Amino acid sequence: MFAVIESGGKQHKVSEGDSLQVELLTGEEGSKVEFDKVLMISDGKDSKVGTPYLEKAKVTGKVVRHGNQIN
């Protein structure tokens, strides 16, 4: 399963367990973060696409660290 989210004006394809570098987020390291601008979700068989966003859909994650760009 994957989702396409929008954060910081950019689109990101994410799956469970992925690490993601995004623009500045508020919150302490280790805190939960929610992305509610979900453009699409797919389980490999079925897909749902928002107009532009899916209602009631969200992707959750954890702030791992703040800092300069990670390469």
WOVENLIN-V752202 format. One record per helix or strand of 2 or more residues. SS is the DSSP state (H for helix, E for strand). FROM is the first residue (numbers start at 0). TO is the last residue. Records with the same first field share a line. If there is no record, write none. Layout:
# WOVENLIN-V752202
SS: FROM-TO + FROM-TO
This chain:
# WOVENLIN-V752202
E: 1-6 + 9-13 + 31-34 + 37-41 + 46-48 + 58-61
